[in-house]
Amino acid sequence: MPFYETVFIVRQDASTQQVENLANQFAAVIGERGGRLGKRESWGLRTLAYRIKKNRKGYYTFFNIEAPPDAIIEIERQMRINEDVLRYLTVRVDKLNEQPSPILQSRGGREGERDRERGKFGRERESGGRFSRERGGRDRSSERGSDRGEVSGAGGDRLSEGGI
């Protein structure tokens, strides 16, 4: 039997229970048609790249399937009919990958990545920022005195003596 990978997106206002019920329904169709569901992953609520049917987010679910083509035709027909399913994509693959998908792997390391990024920006703030002299920025020390209204020289001395 051929191998397939299927991803479908359920609208954002559906509950997680409804998403699970849909996934169970599609898995049952695969089983009834003589197929086998290899791996099932719920990627959760994710932001869409663009609006789909007035939705900005959607619940993603991923299946690894080993099934005859008529099972795939039936599952796609049911996804097309169901109003909760925004989009779906089924791709035939040479072999099933039993490891966690890259989406789940990237989700696991996301917190550490964010902390590293924050640390990087924190170091920039401490060292003078993105435009510091060490990083190729302009030397603005000569400009700073005139911005603050500090006057030096003869005119400044005259003001301090109470000439006005």
N, C-alpha and C positions, 0 to 999 in steps of 0.2 A: 504494500500500500504506500502511496506517496505521503510525504511529510509537508505540513503547512504551518505557517505562523499567522495568527490573526490578532489584530488589535481593533477594539471598538471603543467608541467614546459615547458615554451616556450624558445627557444634559445635566447641568449643574444643580437644578432644583430637585432632582431625584434624591431620595434618601439612600444611605449606604445599603440598607436592607433591600431596596428595590434593585440596586445594582447587582447585589449578590444573587437575588432571585433571577434576574436576567441571565447572569453568567451560568447559574445552575440549569436554567431552561435550555441554553445553547449547548451546554455540556451533555444534557440528556438527549438532545437531538443527535449529537455525534455518536453517543453510545447506542442509540436505537438503530442507527444506520450502519453499525458494524465498525465504528471507529474507536479510537482511544485518545483520551486527553492526556498528553504527556506532562505539561507544566502549565500552571495557571497562576498568573501574577496580577495583583491589583496595584496599579501605580497611583491610585488616589486621585484627588481633585487637582488638576493642573490647569494652568492658564493656556488658552488656545492662541495660536499665532494671529488669528483673525476671527471675527465674529462668524459663528455658524448658527443659523436660525435664531438670532438674537441672544446667543449665549457667548459669554467671554471665557467661561471655564467649563471643564467637563471631567467626568470620572473615566479614567483609562483602565482597560482590562486587556491582558495579553494571554493568548493561548498558544501552546505547542500542540499540534494535532497530527495524529496518524490516522487517516481515514480515506475511504474511497471518494472520488470526485462528487458523487451524488449527495454525500453528506455535506460537503462544502457548499454545493449549490443550494441545499435546503437551509443551511444555517444563514447563508447570505440573503436568501429570500425572506427569512424571518427577521433579520436585522433591517432589511429594507422596509418591511411592513411596520415594524415597531416605531412609534413616534418618539420614544425616549432615546433611541439610538441616533446620534447626530451623524456620525461617520463610522465607517469600518474599512479595513483593508486586510485582504488575505493574500499571502505570498507563498508560492511553492518553494521549498528549500530542499537541498540535497540530503541533509541530515538534521536531526533535532539537537539543539544545544541545551543540555540539562543544567548548565550553570546559570546563576542569576543574570538577568538581562543587564545591559549597561545602564539602563535607567535606574534600576535598584542599586547597582553598585555606586553610581554617582550620588544617589541620595544618602547612602551611608557615610560617605566622606565629605559631605557638604559642610557640616559644622566646622570641621577642622580647616577646610579651605577658607571659609568666611573669617575665622579667627586669624589665619595667616594674612588675609587681605587687610583686616582691620589693624593688625600689628604693623603692616607695611605703612599704612597711612598715619598711624600714630608716630612712627619713627620720623616720617616726613615733617609732621608738626613740630616735633621736638628739635629737629635739626634746621628748622627755618623754612620748611615747606618745599613745594615743588620748584619754586623759583629761587632757591638759595644760590649763593655765589658758587658753592662747591659743585653744583649740578649744572652750571652753565648759565645761570640767570644774571640779570643786570645787577650792578652794585648800586643800590639806591640809598646808601648812607649819606651821600652829599645832598640828596634831594629832601631828606626827611626834615632838616632844620627849617627850611622855608615853608614846608607844609604846616608846621605847628605855629607859625607866626613869630618864631624867635628871630630877633634881629640882632646882628652883631655889627661891630664897627662903629664909626662916628655917629651915625644916626641913632643907633641903639643907646649909646652913652648919653646923648642929648635927652632922649626920652626918660632915661632913668634919673636925670637930674631935675626933672619936673619942669622942663621947658615948655610944656603945653598947658 
